[in-house]
């Protein structure tokens, strides 16, 4: 597919359907970033340039960083304000974007684009939606993550547990939201179950109601964590490293419905090992032969829950290694801190 798309939109080819550029970005092959950058920078039809920029957006994490930053900085000074604004937004999504945004202010920018850069320099407050535990308790691992992200961003970070009432932002939270022009809602949830499909939209609606008296603020609702390609790739690399060739199985809460089942099939392919639906009350017999022989069990949870605690207490047989909750893996914790810090 990627090769066919390159033939259809390569140098010297008249692109009759701009959406082909977006499809090329979806292939997420690093060598295509330069082609998309060239199409976005080249004089031509506005729809084609915007589509090339959208192609860069959907594959943002895989393009070589240095040429990408140079192209986005050049596009931020473009005479087309819409194109320039989108370039600023993409630049703001890259890790360590703040110095690059500061440098943009030294260029001659459209007034609206310059104002957009100023807003992007003001990090939005984050509301991190987490499972929580019975009674609204938020595990220490999640509290430490929120504190680290808040320190790195220089903006308030709230934790909203699904098992507790919504937190109320204090004065500093709302003042920061006013300066930044909005709030970012980030579900740190790993599976597209009922919490993601039902509870998160309801939480977003309640925050919009809370924001209304404060002023014209925007609520940026991010995809749930389990949907992030970077998260899936990190998890695959960590499981491969820790399993070291042994049988591996990841344990997830049971899900129903076609969408969750498609997601589980996709995740199993990415991780290259099977998942097993495992309720919190699972017994040794529920885990199958892997729990008896040598191998690795991976509870798919960020913070401790009843299942991870039961497994840690020796539920499984000898020779079975049980990984701790994922936030206790240094690579996972660092990934989340960096990814959350990089959000506009």
One Martini backbone bead per residue (centre of mass of N, CA, C, O) as a GRO file, in nm:
protein
  344
    1UNK     BB    1   0.059   0.062  -0.022
    2UNK     BB    2   0.292   0.261   0.006
    3UNK     BB    3   0.401   0.227  -0.283
    4UNK     BB    4   0.146   0.323  -0.430
    5UNK     BB    5   0.140   0.604  -0.302
    6UNK     BB    6   0.414   0.703  -0.404
    7UNK     BB    7   0.339   0.685  -0.707
    8UNK     BB    8   0.088   0.894  -0.679
    9UNK     BB    9   0.284   1.139  -0.505
   10UNK     BB   10   0.533   1.196  -0.628
   11UNK     BB   11   0.759   1.352  -0.783
   12UNK     BB   12   0.584   1.523  -1.048
   13UNK     BB   13   0.304   1.456  -0.941
   14UNK     BB   14  -0.033   1.490  -0.985
   15UNK     BB   15  -0.256   1.549  -0.729
   16UNK     BB   16  -0.601   1.461  -0.728
   17UNK     BB   17  -0.593   1.326  -0.422
   18UNK     BB   18  -0.514   1.444  -0.117
   19UNK     BB   19  -0.580   1.191   0.074
   20UNK     BB   20  -0.324   1.028   0.000
   21UNK     BB   21  -0.140   1.177   0.202
   22UNK     BB   22  -0.275   1.070   0.455
   23UNK     BB   23  -0.235   0.768   0.398
   24UNK     BB   24   0.071   0.776   0.407
   25UNK     BB   25   0.091   0.855   0.705
   26UNK     BB   26  -0.050   0.586   0.810
   27UNK     BB   27   0.202   0.398   0.747
   28UNK     BB   28   0.454   0.483   0.919
   29UNK     BB   29   0.714   0.559   0.732
   30UNK     BB   30   0.996   0.733   0.771
   31UNK     BB   31   1.065   0.802   0.459
   32UNK     BB   32   0.788   0.982   0.410
   33UNK     BB   33   0.833   1.256   0.551
   34UNK     BB   34   0.978   1.416   0.325
   35UNK     BB   35   0.749   1.411   0.117
   36UNK     BB   36   0.541   1.560   0.294
   37UNK     BB   37   0.708   1.813   0.340
   38UNK     BB   38   0.732   1.896   0.043
   39UNK     BB   39   0.423   1.922  -0.007
   40UNK     BB   40   0.375   2.142   0.216
   41UNK     BB   41   0.593   2.358   0.098
   42UNK     BB   42   0.488   2.361  -0.174
   43UNK     BB   43   0.361   2.513  -0.416
   44UNK     BB   44  -0.005   2.508  -0.419
   45UNK     BB   45  -0.258   2.353  -0.332
   46UNK     BB   46  -0.414   2.384  -0.038
   47UNK     BB   47  -0.529   2.097   0.003
   48UNK     BB   48  -0.254   1.955  -0.035
   49UNK     BB   49  -0.098   2.086   0.201
   50UNK     BB   50  -0.294   2.002   0.426
   51UNK     BB   51  -0.273   1.695   0.376
   52UNK     BB   52   0.029   1.673   0.431
   53UNK     BB   53   0.005   1.770   0.726
   54UNK     BB   54  -0.183   1.542   0.814
   55UNK     BB   55   0.016   1.317   0.751
   56UNK     BB   56   0.218   1.411   0.966
   57UNK     BB   57   0.026   1.386   1.211
   58UNK     BB   58  -0.042   1.067   1.203
   59UNK     BB   59   0.302   1.017   1.200
   60UNK     BB   60   0.477   1.191   1.401
   61UNK     BB   61   0.662   0.972   1.569
   62UNK     BB   62   0.846   0.865   1.295
   63UNK     BB   63   0.984   1.111   1.214
   64UNK     BB   64   1.250   1.275   1.162
   65UNK     BB   65   1.315   1.537   1.367
   66UNK     BB   66   1.487   1.762   1.236
   67UNK     BB   67   1.335   1.805   0.959
   68UNK     BB   68   1.060   1.848   1.088
   69UNK     BB   69   1.117   2.105   1.249
   70UNK     BB   70   1.205   2.276   1.006
   71UNK     BB   71   0.937   2.259   0.850
   72UNK     BB   72   0.748   2.373   1.072
   73UNK     BB   73   0.885   2.647   1.101
   74UNK     BB   74   0.836   2.733   0.809
   75UNK     BB   75   0.520   2.698   0.815
   76UNK     BB   76   0.464   2.908   1.049
   77UNK     BB   77   0.543   3.147   0.817
   78UNK     BB   78   0.315   3.129   0.646
   79UNK     BB   79   0.067   3.295   0.455
   80UNK     BB   80  -0.111   3.068   0.563
   81UNK     BB   81  -0.274   3.059   0.858
   82UNK     BB   82  -0.377   2.766   0.874
   83UNK     BB   83  -0.114   2.625   0.815
   84UNK     BB   84   0.051   2.760   1.041
   85UNK     BB   85  -0.122   2.665   1.281
   86UNK     BB   86  -0.080   2.360   1.237
   87UNK     BB   87   0.227   2.367   1.270
   88UNK     BB   88   0.226   2.462   1.563
   89UNK     BB   89   0.069   2.219   1.679
   90UNK     BB   90   0.281   2.006   1.601
   91UNK     BB   91   0.522   2.125   1.747
   92UNK     BB   92   0.383   2.106   2.034
   93UNK     BB   93   0.383   1.773   2.026
   94UNK     BB   94   0.672   1.769   2.071
   95UNK     BB   95   0.937   1.697   2.228
   96UNK     BB   96   1.065   1.981   2.349
   97UNK     BB   97   0.892   2.242   2.227
   98UNK     BB   98   0.938   2.513   2.373
   99UNK     BB   99   1.199   2.623   2.234
  100UNK     BB  100   1.074   2.628   1.947
  101UNK     BB  101   0.850   2.829   2.011
  102UNK     BB  102   1.031   3.059   2.097
  103UNK     BB  103   1.172   3.089   1.816
  104UNK     BB  104   0.919   3.179   1.655
  105UNK     BB  105   0.907   3.475   1.782
  106UNK     BB  106   1.153   3.567   1.579
  107UNK     BB  107   0.949   3.561   1.367
  108UNK     BB  108   0.740   3.632   1.102
  109UNK     BB  109   0.403   3.655   1.198
  110UNK     BB  110   0.100   3.604   1.221
  111UNK     BB  111  -0.092   3.725   1.465
  112UNK     BB  112  -0.257   3.464   1.516
  113UNK     BB  113  -0.009   3.278   1.533
  114UNK     BB  114   0.137   3.419   1.764
  115UNK     BB  115  -0.092   3.369   1.968
  116UNK     BB  116  -0.073   3.062   1.951
  117UNK     BB  117   0.211   3.035   2.059
  118UNK     BB  118   0.155   3.161   2.335
  119UNK     BB  119  -0.047   2.943   2.421
  120UNK     BB  120   0.152   2.697   2.390
  121UNK     BB  121   0.340   2.810   2.623
  122UNK     BB  122   0.078   2.736   2.778
  123UNK     BB  123   0.012   2.497   2.974
  124UNK     BB  124  -0.222   2.281   3.032
  125UNK     BB  125  -0.426   2.144   3.224
  126UNK     BB  126  -0.457   1.826   3.378
  127UNK     BB  127  -0.679   1.536   3.338
  128UNK     BB  128  -0.648   1.225   3.496
  129UNK     BB  129  -0.790   0.926   3.411
  130UNK     BB  130  -0.867   0.675   3.656
  131UNK     BB  131  -0.963   0.406   3.825
  132UNK     BB  132  -0.900   0.318   4.094
  133UNK     BB  133  -1.038   0.244   4.409
  134UNK     BB  134  -1.202   0.161   4.657
  135UNK     BB  135  -1.329   0.470   4.767
  136UNK     BB  136  -1.120   0.649   4.575
  137UNK     BB  137  -0.849   0.531   4.569
  138UNK     BB  138  -0.514   0.638   4.494
  139UNK     BB  139  -0.241   0.527   4.397
  140UNK     BB  140   0.086   0.615   4.442
  141UNK     BB  141   0.186   0.586   4.151
  142UNK     BB  142  -0.010   0.804   4.036
  143UNK     BB  143   0.068   1.040   4.218
  144UNK     BB  144   0.366   1.050   4.128
  145UNK     BB  145   0.313   1.103   3.834
  146UNK     BB  146   0.160   1.371   3.862
  147UNK     BB  147   0.389   1.524   4.007
  148UNK     BB  148   0.602   1.498   3.781
  149UNK     BB  149   0.438   1.636   3.556
  150UNK     BB  150   0.388   1.905   3.697
  151UNK     BB  151   0.685   1.984   3.721
  152UNK     BB  152   0.752   1.973   3.411
  153UNK     BB  153   0.510   2.172   3.310
  154UNK     BB  154   0.402   2.401   3.510
  155UNK     BB  155   0.116   2.253   3.569
  156UNK     BB  156  -0.167   2.138   3.653
  157UNK     BB  157  -0.252   1.806   3.806
  158UNK     BB  158  -0.523   1.589   3.785
  159UNK     BB  159  -0.703   1.328   3.957
  160UNK     BB  160  -0.956   1.102   3.818
  161UNK     BB  161  -1.162   0.885   3.964
  162UNK     BB  162  -1.407   0.645   3.897
  163UNK     BB  163  -1.455   0.603   4.233
  164UNK     BB  164  -1.497   0.925   4.235
  165UNK     BB  165  -1.535   1.229   4.261
  166UNK     BB  166  -1.480   1.510   4.120
  167UNK     BB  167  -1.252   1.735   4.100
  168UNK     BB  168  -1.158   2.059   4.221
  169UNK     BB  169  -1.042   2.330   4.106
  170UNK     BB  170  -0.839   2.568   4.176
  171UNK     BB  171  -0.722   2.874   4.120
  172UNK     BB  172  -0.468   2.781   3.963
  173UNK     BB  173  -0.610   2.605   3.761
  174UNK     BB  174  -0.797   2.832   3.630
  175UNK     BB  175  -0.576   3.032   3.554
  176UNK     BB  176  -0.426   2.844   3.364
  177UNK     BB  177  -0.664   2.789   3.175
  178UNK     BB  178  -0.697   3.081   3.080
  179UNK     BB  179  -0.413   3.120   2.958
  180UNK     BB  180  -0.434   2.849   2.769
  181UNK     BB  181  -0.759   2.799   2.684
  182UNK     BB  182  -0.764   2.522   2.868
  183UNK     BB  183  -0.820   2.161   2.880
  184UNK     BB  184  -0.685   1.832   2.952
  185UNK     BB  185  -0.808   1.505   2.873
  186UNK     BB  186  -0.663   1.196   3.018
  187UNK     BB  187  -0.697   0.861   2.963
  188UNK     BB  188  -0.550   0.611   3.180
  189UNK     BB  189  -0.648   0.375   2.975
  190UNK     BB  190  -0.613   0.037   2.824
  191UNK     BB  191  -0.924  -0.009   2.748
  192UNK     BB  192  -1.235  -0.030   2.544
  193UNK     BB  193  -1.446   0.003   2.758
  194UNK     BB  194  -1.693   0.148   2.939
  195UNK     BB  195  -1.519   0.379   3.043
  196UNK     BB  196  -1.441   0.493   2.760
  197UNK     BB  197  -1.738   0.487   2.615
  198UNK     BB  198  -1.898   0.632   2.873
  199UNK     BB  199  -1.748   0.785   3.107
  200UNK     BB  200  -1.568   0.988   2.956
  201UNK     BB  201  -1.791   1.156   2.815
  202UNK     BB  202  -1.920   1.238   3.086
  203UNK     BB  203  -1.675   1.383   3.201
  204UNK     BB  204  -1.648   1.591   2.976
  205UNK     BB  205  -1.926   1.721   3.022
  206UNK     BB  206  -1.873   1.815   3.315
  207UNK     BB  207  -1.634   2.004   3.243
  208UNK     BB  208  -1.790   2.195   3.059
  209UNK     BB  209  -1.971   2.298   3.282
  210UNK     BB  210  -1.741   2.403   3.471
  211UNK     BB  211  -1.620   2.608   3.247
  212UNK     BB  212  -1.839   2.815   3.171
  213UNK     BB  213  -1.798   3.040   3.406
  214UNK     BB  214  -1.490   3.112   3.329
  215UNK     BB  215  -1.506   3.076   3.006
  216UNK     BB  216  -1.359   3.042   2.684
  217UNK     BB  217  -1.305   2.711   2.690
  218UNK     BB  218  -1.114   2.427   2.602
  219UNK     BB  219  -1.162   2.075   2.545
  220UNK     BB  220  -0.908   1.833   2.544
  221UNK     BB  221  -0.957   1.509   2.415
  222UNK     BB  222  -0.790   1.228   2.466
  223UNK     BB  223  -0.687   0.940   2.405
  224UNK     BB  224  -0.657   0.649   2.515
  225UNK     BB  225  -0.371   0.499   2.602
  226UNK     BB  226  -0.408   0.218   2.447
  227UNK     BB  227  -0.413   0.384   2.153
  228UNK     BB  228  -0.122   0.444   2.156
  229UNK     BB  229   0.135   0.360   1.960
  230UNK     BB  230   0.370   0.415   2.158
  231UNK     BB  231   0.264   0.232   2.382
  232UNK     BB  232   0.255  -0.036   2.228
  233UNK     BB  233   0.558  -0.040   2.155
  234UNK     BB  234   0.670  -0.032   2.439
  235UNK     BB  235   0.532  -0.288   2.542
  236UNK     BB  236   0.660  -0.481   2.340
  237UNK     BB  237   0.957  -0.428   2.422
  238UNK     BB  238   0.931  -0.507   2.724
  239UNK     BB  239   0.828  -0.798   2.689
  240UNK     BB  240   1.063  -0.900   2.523
  241UNK     BB  241   1.282  -0.840   2.734
  242UNK     BB  242   1.152  -0.992   2.989
  243UNK     BB  243   1.099  -1.274   2.860
  244UNK     BB  244   1.339  -1.396   2.694
  245UNK     BB  245   1.168  -1.634   2.522
  246UNK     BB  246   0.936  -1.678   2.693
  247UNK     BB  247   0.643  -1.733   2.786
  248UNK     BB  248   0.356  -1.508   2.725
  249UNK     BB  249   0.103  -1.329   2.925
  250UNK     BB  250  -0.178  -1.117   2.921
  251UNK     BB  251  -0.389  -0.958   3.165
  252UNK     BB  252  -0.742  -0.896   3.137
  253UNK     BB  253  -1.024  -0.757   3.140
  254UNK     BB  254  -1.324  -0.834   3.064
  255UNK     BB  255  -1.475  -0.818   2.733
  256UNK     BB  256  -1.737  -0.674   2.530
  257UNK     BB  257  -1.767  -0.673   2.202
  258UNK     BB  258  -1.637  -0.587   1.895
  259UNK     BB  259  -1.435  -0.361   1.959
  260UNK     BB  260  -1.272  -0.492   2.192
  261UNK     BB  261  -1.194  -0.745   2.024
  262UNK     BB  262  -1.029  -0.598   1.811
  263UNK     BB  263  -0.827  -0.478   2.006
  264UNK     BB  264  -0.716  -0.742   2.126
  265UNK     BB  265  -0.610  -0.851   1.859
  266UNK     BB  266  -0.419  -0.619   1.800
  267UNK     BB  267  -0.248  -0.634   2.061
  268UNK     BB  268  -0.151  -0.924   2.023
  269UNK     BB  269   0.009  -0.859   1.764
  270UNK     BB  270   0.199  -0.643   1.881
  271UNK     BB  271   0.304  -0.830   2.133
  272UNK     BB  272   0.335  -1.137   2.049
  273UNK     BB  273   0.098  -1.220   2.259
  274UNK     BB  274  -0.134  -1.346   2.456
  275UNK     BB  275  -0.444  -1.301   2.593
  276UNK     BB  276  -0.632  -1.294   2.919
  277UNK     BB  277  -0.922  -1.323   3.063
  278UNK     BB  278  -0.921  -1.161   3.401
  279UNK     BB  279  -1.048  -1.154   3.683
  280UNK     BB  280  -0.997  -1.043   4.001
  281UNK     BB  281  -1.098  -1.353   4.107
  282UNK     BB  282  -0.884  -1.528   4.012
  283UNK     BB  283  -0.761  -1.846   3.966
  284UNK     BB  284  -0.528  -2.070   3.888
  285UNK     BB  285  -0.715  -2.235   3.685
  286UNK     BB  286  -0.775  -1.977   3.496
  287UNK     BB  287  -0.465  -1.954   3.363
  288UNK     BB  288  -0.346  -2.214   3.301
  289UNK     BB  289  -0.042  -2.352   3.209
  290UNK     BB  290   0.134  -2.094   3.252
  291UNK     BB  291   0.099  -2.099   3.574
  292UNK     BB  292   0.285  -2.372   3.601
  293UNK     BB  293   0.510  -2.278   3.419
  294UNK     BB  294   0.737  -2.134   3.245
  295UNK     BB  295   0.708  -1.770   3.264
  296UNK     BB  296   0.497  -1.476   3.180
  297UNK     BB  297   0.309  -1.241   3.367
  298UNK     BB  298   0.078  -0.960   3.264
  299UNK     BB  299  -0.066  -0.717   3.419
  300UNK     BB  300  -0.304  -0.488   3.280
  301UNK     BB  301  -0.167  -0.240   3.479
  302UNK     BB  302  -0.055   0.046   3.627
  303UNK     BB  303  -0.174  -0.030   3.905
  304UNK     BB  304  -0.266  -0.164   4.175
  305UNK     BB  305  -0.460  -0.463   4.221
  306UNK     BB  306  -0.610  -0.747   4.302
  307UNK     BB  307  -0.462  -0.921   4.093
  308UNK     BB  308  -0.165  -0.829   4.134
  309UNK     BB  309  -0.164  -0.907   4.438
  310UNK     BB  310  -0.224  -1.207   4.407
  311UNK     BB  311   0.018  -1.279   4.229
  312UNK     BB  312   0.240  -1.170   4.435
  313UNK     BB  313   0.140  -1.407   4.654
  314UNK     BB  314   0.156  -1.691   4.484
  315UNK     BB  315  -0.058  -1.812   4.270
  316UNK     BB  316   0.174  -1.933   4.122
  317UNK     BB  317   0.403  -2.121   4.000
  318UNK     BB  318   0.694  -2.233   3.940
  319UNK     BB  319   0.869  -2.022   3.706
  320UNK     BB  320   0.682  -1.771   3.749
  321UNK     BB  321   0.668  -1.450   3.624
  322UNK     BB  322   0.556  -1.144   3.773
  323UNK     BB  323   0.466  -0.853   3.686
  324UNK     BB  324   0.434  -0.551   3.764
  325UNK     BB  325   0.303  -0.282   3.754
  326UNK     BB  326   0.378  -0.076   3.495
  327UNK     BB  327   0.476   0.182   3.661
  328UNK     BB  328   0.728   0.003   3.784
  329UNK     BB  329   0.850   0.051   3.512
  330UNK     BB  330   1.080   0.268   3.409
  331UNK     BB  331   1.005   0.297   3.103
  332UNK     BB  332   0.707   0.363   3.150
  333UNK     BB  333   0.730   0.608   3.332
  334UNK     BB  334   0.901   0.780   3.134
  335UNK     BB  335   0.706   0.784   2.902
  336UNK     BB  336   0.470   0.927   3.046
  337UNK     BB  337   0.612   1.181   3.132
  338UNK     BB  338   0.698   1.273   2.846
  339UNK     BB  339   0.420   1.265   2.705
  340UNK     BB  340   0.272   1.462   2.903
  341UNK     BB  341   0.467   1.699   2.878
  342UNK     BB  342   0.418   1.734   2.552
  343UNK     BB  343   0.163   1.849   2.591
  344UNK     BB  344  -0.006   2.149   2.533
   0.00000   0.00000   0.00000
